[in-house]
Amino acid sequence: MQPERTFFVVTNQQLYLAVGIPLLFNTAWVAILIGLLNAKMDAKFTAVNARFDAIDKRFDDMRDLWRAELRRVEEVLDARLKHLESR
């Protein structure tokens, strides 16, 4: 003899709560995690941008140094050429 089965009648409101509350809870957690990860990534990108800015500054400094050296060599060559022309 099998035990008698009983079925619970669930109202629409109970069904909506049983499905909706876990759904809203999970959505809130996902939104919070996305926000935290976004904040972490922004911090990482800021650090990377700072590094690239430092590299750009180094390239600018090297370009200025090369221009100064080139100008000095040009002046030396001009002086030698004038000296040779005056002979």
Beta strands, then each sheet from edge to edge (+ up, - down):
end
